[in-house]
């Protein structure tokens, strides 16, 4: 008997491409499956002229998709994992995280590298996390809010409206636009958003048969890394738009996670990291949060 699955995502070119990659993997492993692609407009998609912080930030790209999942309008939701809240709505579960692609931030600029930007250069980004880290390296830069689809943002980097833009490498790699990248920003200075570069496949908790079908799509090192990152963010009480960031990696059987916490003004940034057991990534993320709280991180978050 053929199983029909409805896969939901945002309607952007990137989001559809990501959802189709999940569909294609499901079809390879399951000959008795048919998939229908469903695009859903989210709050973040409908308000492109408004900054994400003004929209409330947290969950603006996933709320409507999760509502469709809970309402049985779709069976699978595919998200950019960095958009997902660290606590999911009751009744939903993160079922799998496919192999993560490059989590770094990148610069796109006619000047080439960040160090080559002229004094007072205007940089576009929609992320407060990127703003505070840019200011730590180049306090002279004029940083302005940037929204819009990827093509629009790149065009602004070369039209004279901006001298450069900062965005996620993963988006450009998935769209086969790596040639537009002028510099990969080092994670030592630019810690990426929690979950950046990874996809999250979300389903209803009671769909055990679907869980078994999706589980082979999960990449264990990617899962362990993002679990530690999300535990770190959750323990600090911050949302995905807060100036909090973390990157976990598995090296030689060890889980390494580095994180930052900044105040909203961006003039105070705390950085730290620890190593832990990949078998208990949640505990590792919580341990880093606890370590940084002991050093005063909670004071930065409430400022």
N, C-alpha and C positions, 0 to 999 in steps of 0.2 A: 504493500500500500504506500502511495506517495505521500510524504509529509510536506505540507506547505507552510513555509515560514515567512513572516513579514519582518524585514529588517529596517529599523528606523534610524535616521540620522538627520543632522542639519542639511540644508539644501545647498551649501556652498560647494564649489568644485572640489575642494580638498576633502570636505566631509563625505561627499558622495564617493570619491575615490577610495577613501578609507573603508567605508561600508562595503564597497564592492570587493575590496581585498579580503574582507572577512567572508563575504558570500562565496568568493571563489575557493577559499580554503575549505569551507563547508562542503561545497559541491565535489571537490576532489575526494574527500573522505566519505561522502555519503551519496551514493548513486540514487537513492530513493527520496531525495529532497528536491523540492522546487522553492525558489526564493523570490519574493516580491520586495522591491525596494520602495520604501516610503520616506519621503522627505518632510520635515516638520520645521516650521518657522519658530524660532525661539525669541525670547525678549531681546537678547543681544543682537539677533539678526534684524529685528524690526526697528531698532533704534541706533542706526549706525552713526548718526550725527551727535550722539550723546556719549560722553566718556563712560567706561565701564564702572568706574567708581561712583559716578552719579546715578547709574542704574541700580546700584546696590552691590554690584560685583559678583557676589557668591551665587553660583548656580544659574547665571543668566543664559548660558548656552546649553543647559541640560534639563531645566525644570519641565518644559512642555513635553520633551521627549520621554522623561520619566513618567509624566502623567499619562501619556499615551500607552506606555508599557503597563502601568497599573490598571488602566482602563481596558486592557486587552485589545487595543487597537493595533499594536505591534507585538511581536514575540521576542525580538532581540533589539537592544539599543547599542549602537556603536558610537563611542565618544572619543574625543581627544582627552586622555586621562587627566591632563592638567586642569580641565574644566569641571571635573567632578568634585563634589563636596566629599570631605573625608568621612562623613557619616551619611549613609544612604537612606532614602525613605524606607519606612517599614514595608516589608514585602518584596524588596528588591535586593539583589546580590550581585557583586562583581564576580562574574563567572570565569573570566580568563583575561590575561594580558599577553597578546602576541609579542614576538620579538621586538624589542625596543630599537628604534633607530637613533641616530646621533642626537643626544639631548642638549647640545650646546646652543647658545645664542650666537647670532652672526650679525655682522655689519654689512650693509649694502650702501655703497657710497661712491660717487665719482672720484673721490680723493683716495680711495683705496683703504688704508688702515686707520684705526682710531687715532693713533699717534700722529697721523698726517693731516688730520682735520685742522683747519685754520682756527685761531682763537675766536671764541664766540660762535662757532659753527652751530647751526640749528639741526637738532636731531629729533626724529619722530619715533615715538613708542607709545603704546597704550598700557604699559605695565609699570606700576609704581616700584616693583621689584627691580626692574631694569633702570628706572630713573635713579634710585639711590645708589646703585652700583656704578652707573655712569658718572655720577657726581663725585664719587669717591676717587675715580681715576682722572676725570677731566672736569673739575669744578667750574671751568670757564664756559662750558657748553650751554647753549640755550635749548632746553628740552621741552617739546610740545606734544600734546596728545595726538595720537594717530589712530584712526579707525579705517575700515573699508576692507575690501577683499585684497588678496595678495597682489594681483596685477595692479590695482589702484595704488597700493602702498609703494610698490617698486617704482611705479611711474613718478610718484611724488619725490622719490629720492634723486631722480635725474632731471626733473623739470625745473629745478630752482626753488621749489617750495620748501624743500629740505636739503641739507647738505649730506644727509645720510639717514638711514633708518636702522633700527635694531629689531630683529624678529627671530623666531625659532628656526634652526637649521632643518629640523624634521619636515616642516611644511614644504620647504623648497626641494628637499630631496625626494619627497613623495610625488611632487609635481614635475620632477625631472627638470628643475630650474637651478641646479647647483651652480651653473655658470654665472648666475647673478650675484653670488656671494663674493664679497671682496675681502672679508676677513672672518675667520672663526675665532670667537672671543674665548679666551682661556677660562676654564671652570674655576681656576684659583681666584680669579677676580670677578667672574660673572657666574655665580652659582645659579643654575637654571631653576625654573618653577618645579614644584613637586609634580612628578609624573610627566614632565615634558619629554616629548619624543615617543611616548607610549600610547597605545590605544587601550580603552577599557570596554570590554564586552559585558553588558549588563542584562540580566534576565529576571523573571519573577522567581522567588524562592521556591515555590511549589513545583516548578517545572523540572523535576528530577531527570526526566528523559532527555530534555534539552541540555541540561548540565553535562550529561554523559557525552552528548554529541559535540559540545563546545570544548570540553576539557582538553582534547588533543591540540587545540590551538594555543594553549597556554605555554609560554616560555618561562621555565622555572627561575633562571637568574633575573629576568626582567620582573617577574612577579615578586621575588624576594626584595629586589632593590626598591621598587615602588611601594611595597608594603612598609618598609622601614621609613621611607620618606613621608608617607601619609600618616604613619604613627607619630612621627616627629611633629608634623603640622597639627595634628589633632590634639596632641598633648599640650601644645602651646596655646591652643584655643583660637588659632587664627584661621581665617577663610583662605580660599585659593587666590584672592586678590590682595591679601595682606603682604607687607614687606618682609615675608618669611620665605626662605627657599632652602632646598636640600637636594643633594645628589648622592644616591647610593650606587655602589658598583661591587661586583663580586670579583675578587682577584686572588688566585691561588687558594681557593676554598675559604676565603675570609670576606665578610661583608664590611665594606668601608663606607661610612656615610659622613659627609661634610654638610654643615648647615650655616645659614646666616639668619640673624634677626636684626631688624632696623626699626628706628622710629619713623613715623610718617613724614617728618620733616626731612629725613634722609641725612641728617648730620651726625648720627651715631649708628654705627654698624658693628655688630658682634659676630665673630666667626669662630667656629670650632668644629671638631670632628672626633669620631671614635671608631673603633673596630669591634665587630661582634660576630655572632654565630649566624650563618645564613639560614640555619634551621629554625631560628626564632627571630625573624626580622622585625616583628612588632616590638619585641623587648628592646632591640637595638635602637630603633627610632625613639622609643620612649626614654631610653637612657641618655641619648644625646640631648633631648629636650630638658630632662631633669638636670643634666650637667650645666646647660646654658642658663636655666632658671636660677640655679645656685649662684651663677656668676652675674645675675642681674638682668637677664633677658626679659623677664616679665615686666620690668619697669619700662623697657623700650616699647613694648607692645601697647601699653595703656597711654603712652604719651600722645 
